[in-house]
Amino acid sequence: MATYTLPELPYDYAALEPVINPQIIELHHDKHHAAYVKGANDTLEQLEEARDKEAWGAINGLQKNLAFHLSGHILHSIYWHNMTGDGGGEPHAADGVGDLADAIAESFGSYAGFKSQLTKAAATTQGSGWGVLAYEPVSGRLIVEQVYDHQGNVGQGSVPILVFDAWEHAFYLQYKNQKVDFIEAMWRVVNWQDVAKRYAAARERADVLLLAP
């Protein structure tokens, strides 16, 4: 039985137009995300076989593959829910996301400062990767992370709550090589309600983690 399954999209393929066209959403979800799910399940089977045979010659590659595919699955699962066709704008208390808005201001000085940092982090990721807003449980603050591939260059224990996919398959059919234009457009579909829920959940669960002093 497969451990991981491809989640259904929370909207139809055309829901994020004109920021992301239906063809990109269909290919991105049904092909690319599905490939990460399959890769994670296949790697778990290969690790099980390695344990059964006590054959550890490929252990480094298998562990790297598991991190790559599993992180790709998790980040994409967050990504779909981070977006909505009627989203965007700046988070405000009047919209029921006041705690998140306050945390952004406290952690980054202002919403404008946060937006600028996450935009630059996503747009300048070398090669393939993500820009991520994460809750860091040791300090209790929000941080921006620049994720290479799917799993590299992140602080251990940080919880992603808003992710911008900067891989070419997320935008190339529509934006060609203009990654910056795509990242700027992404702000028009951010689902702040979803981000606020993830922020609240991360804060509530912080005390169950083994934290550094």
C-alpha positions in Angstrom: 0.0 0.0 0.0 1.3 3.4 -1.0 2.3 5.6 2.0 1.7 8.9 0.1 -1.1 9.9 -2.2 -1.6 12.8 -4.5 -4.1 15.3 -2.9 -6.9 16.7 -5.0 -6.7 20.3 -5.9 -9.0 22.6 -3.8 -10.2 24.3 -7.0 -10.5 23.7 -10.7 -7.6 24.2 -13.2 -8.9 27.7 -14.2 -9.4 29.1 -10.7 -6.2 31.1 -10.6 -6.4 32.8 -13.9 -5.0 35.1 -15.1 -2.1 34.7 -12.7 -1.6 31.0 -13.5 -3.3 29.5 -16.6 -5.1 26.2 -16.5 -2.5 24.3 -18.5 0.2 25.0 -16.0 -2.0 24.0 -13.0 -3.0 20.7 -14.7 0.6 19.8 -15.7 2.1 21.0 -12.4 -0.4 19.1 -10.2 -1.2 16.0 -12.3 2.4 15.3 -13.6 5.0 17.1 -11.5 3.4 16.7 -8.1 2.4 13.2 -8.9 6.0 12.3 -9.8 7.2 13.4 -6.3 4.5 11.3 -4.7 5.6 8.3 -6.8 9.2 9.0 -6.1 8.7 9.1 -2.3 6.8 5.8 -2.4 9.3 4.1 -4.7 12.2 5.2 -2.5 10.5 3.8 0.6 10.2 0.5 -1.1 13.8 0.5 -2.1 14.8 1.3 1.5 12.7 -1.6 2.7 14.5 -3.9 0.2 17.9 -2.6 1.4 17.0 -3.4 5.0 15.8 -6.9 4.1 19.0 -7.6 2.2 21.3 -5.7 4.4 22.5 -4.0 1.2 23.5 -0.5 2.0 25.7 0.5 -0.9 23.1 3.0 -2.2 22.1 4.4 1.2 23.3 7.9 0.5 21.5 8.2 -2.8 18.3 6.7 -1.3 18.2 9.0 1.7 18.7 12.0 -0.6 16.0 10.8 -3.0 13.6 10.4 0.0 14.2 13.9 1.2 13.9 15.3 -2.3 10.6 13.6 -3.2 9.0 13.8 0.2 9.8 17.5 0.6 8.5 18.1 -3.0 5.2 16.4 -2.1 4.8 18.3 1.2 5.7 21.7 -0.3 3.4 21.3 -3.2 0.6 20.2 -0.9 1.0 23.5 1.0 1.4 25.4 -2.3 -2.1 24.5 -3.7 -3.9 25.6 -0.5 -1.7 28.8 -0.2 -3.5 30.1 -3.3 -7.0 31.2 -4.1 -8.6 33.1 -7.0 -10.0 35.8 -4.7 -6.9 36.2 -2.6 -4.0 38.7 -2.6 -3.7 42.1 -1.0 -2.2 42.7 2.4 -3.4 40.7 5.5 -5.4 42.8 7.9 -7.2 42.2 11.2 -10.5 43.1 9.6 -10.1 40.0 7.5 -9.6 37.8 10.5 -5.9 37.4 10.1 -4.7 40.0 12.6 -2.3 37.7 14.5 -0.5 36.8 11.3 -0.4 40.5 10.2 1.1 41.4 13.6 3.6 38.6 13.4 4.8 39.7 10.0 5.2 43.3 11.2 7.1 42.2 14.3 9.4 39.8 12.5 10.2 41.9 9.4 9.5 45.5 10.5 6.6 45.9 8.0 4.5 44.0 5.5 6.4 45.8 2.7 9.7 44.6 4.1 8.5 41.1 4.3 7.0 41.1 0.8 10.3 42.5 -0.6 12.4 39.8 1.2 10.2 36.8 0.2 10.0 38.1 -3.4 13.7 38.4 -3.7 14.4 35.1 -2.0 12.1 33.3 -4.4 13.1 35.1 -7.5 16.9 34.7 -7.0 17.0 31.1 -5.9 19.8 29.6 -7.9 18.5 26.8 -10.2 15.4 25.3 -8.9 13.8 26.0 -5.5 11.3 27.9 -3.4 10.8 31.0 -1.4 9.3 30.1 2.0 7.7 32.0 4.9 8.2 29.8 7.9 7.5 29.8 11.6 10.7 29.3 13.6 9.8 27.7 17.0 13.0 28.4 18.9 12.6 32.2 18.6 8.8 32.1 18.0 9.3 34.4 15.0 8.6 34.2 11.3 11.6 33.8 8.9 12.0 33.7 5.2 13.9 30.7 3.8 15.4 30.2 0.4 14.9 26.5 -0.4 17.2 24.9 -3.0 15.5 22.0 -4.9 13.0 20.9 -2.3 14.9 20.3 0.9 18.2 22.2 1.1 19.2 25.3 3.1 16.4 25.3 5.7 16.5 25.7 9.5 15.7 22.4 11.2 12.3 22.6 13.0 11.0 25.5 11.0 7.4 25.1 9.7 6.5 26.4 6.2 3.3 28.4 6.2 3.5 30.2 2.8 5.5 28.8 -0.2 6.3 30.3 -3.6 7.3 27.7 -6.2 10.2 29.1 -8.2 10.8 25.9 -10.3 10.5 26.6 -14.1 7.6 24.1 -14.4 5.5 26.4 -12.2 5.6 29.3 -14.7 7.5 28.8 -17.9 4.6 28.0 -20.2 3.1 31.4 -19.3 5.9 33.6 -18.1 8.8 32.1 -20.2 12.1 33.0 -18.4 10.6 36.0 -16.5 10.7 34.4 -13.0 10.5 37.8 -11.3 7.2 38.6 -13.1 5.7 35.3 -12.0 6.7 35.9 -8.3 5.3 39.4 -8.4 2.0 38.1 -9.8 1.8 35.4 -7.1 1.0 38.0 -4.5 -2.4 38.5 -6.2 -3.5 34.9 -5.3 -2.1 34.4 -1.8 -4.7 32.8 0.4 -4.1 34.7 3.7 -6.8 32.7 5.5 -4.9 29.5 4.8 -1.5 31.1 5.8 -3.1 32.4 9.1 -4.4 28.9 9.9 -1.0 27.4 9.3 0.6 30.1 11.5 -1.8 29.4 14.3 -1.3 25.7 14.1 2.5 26.0 14.1 2.4 28.2 17.2 0.1 25.8 19.1 2.3 22.8 18.4 5.6 24.5 19.1 5.7 23.3 22.7 5.7 19.6 21.6 9.0 20.0 19.8 12.4 19.4 21.3 13.8 22.9 21.2 17.2 24.3 21.7 17.6 26.4 24.9 
